[in-house]
Amino acid sequence: VLDISKLYKEVGCFTVDPGFSATASCASGITFIDGEQGILLYRGYPIEQLAARSNFLEVTYLLWYGKLPNESQLQQFTHEVVHHTMINESLRLFYQGFHHDAHPMAVLVGVVGSLSAFYHDYLDIHDQKSREMAALRLVAKMPTIAAAAYKYTMGQPQIYPKNSLSYAGNFLHMMFAMPTQPYEVDPVAERALDLLLVLHADHEQNASTSTVRLAGSSGANPFACVAAGIAALWGPAHGGANEAVIRMLQEIGDAKNIPKYIARAKDKKDPFRLMGFGHRVYKNFDPRATIIRETCYQVLEKLADSRDPLFELALRLEEIALKDEYFIERKLYPNVDFYSGIIYRALNIPMSMFTAMFAIARTAGWMAHWMEMMADPELRIGRPRQLYTGPVMRDYVPLEERK
Ligand code: ACO
């Protein structure tokens, strides 16, 4: 009889690392994170500097090509993205197949996956220019696809992209303009949205990026890979957290209820967790959360009629949790998504769209990783092993002899 435990010993070094806590799945030159010191670098540039001085398309260029563009390179890159913002008219018909109250992430998975049916025949994944074209198409079309999902759920006509606007401004236009009513993009909203896109653009081997890489390692086309990434992003432990934070704050309702919810978060028999708290890598603070917290104040001051009571509640919850032994011991701090939902609310973006916003931003990172991986001449299919815990080898028992 085959002794499975002996077999593992004979294999030599066999690592079991659930959750990949200490196992690098690849080598990458795109993003660096020091979780202890709260450092995040895109291609060597600190996120604080990029947040203060750059914009989403410049950051996308940086992530893809490894250097900041000069003026004419940025102009050309912006022009190419703008050139691809339209979606095929027959793609618009897809939306009608969805239930009227479908979650935008469900629509996004379907519509982005269906881009494979439009473009993969023209895509040579072994050719760099062809890969770049796919990446451009994806980054350019994501806001159009996401805004169209929103318009569909609202029962409103879809709005075509307006290419004189910035990337963030165009998205706001497609979300809020009506055919009969022009929409003036507010510069504060535009800047805040652009900042969120910069902060969410990449974060090395998170669950969705790893999904894109694993799917891509088999030679799957990038549209299919990004659809897989969107599906992985949707979960509340990952990109779905921003929506879950707002739901949680609404459920808490009032500062007087905070201790009750903190007690629930500590209770191991209760599945409740403080959403927006904790991170697999950041164990002191999430530098993106620090930047975004500041922006929250500015946006609410300029855009909201009064302070958002949920923001007040979030600040109170943060204050109480950060003094609590349970959170201190486990190094649980607010992550970027503890605040992003509050900014989206101030921009009138509905809660169901929050994770879709994340997907728009992360498409830049997904494509950076996919292109980096596909350019590697030593690329091997990702094929993790497992630690088998099932029955040892046994003989088949005919049906009539089974008890
Ligand atoms: N609330 C309460 N307890 C928590 C929380 C939380 N939000 N997060 C972690 N813990 C506890 C765990 O119960 C565990 O306690 P134990 O050691 O007593 O068993 C300990 O802290 C370590 O937690 P793990 O689950 O092992 O941490 P992991 O690195 O696997 O998970 C994660 C990280 C998924 C982000 C987790 O902290 C979480 O679920 N947070 C809430 C969801 C969230 O905000 N996700 C967004 C992540 S950021 C992003 O995707 C942009």
Residues whose N, C-alpha, C, O or C-beta is under 5 A from the ligand:
A	BS01	ACO	P236 A237 H238 G239 A241 A265 R273 L274 M275 G276 F277 G278 H279 R280 R330 N335
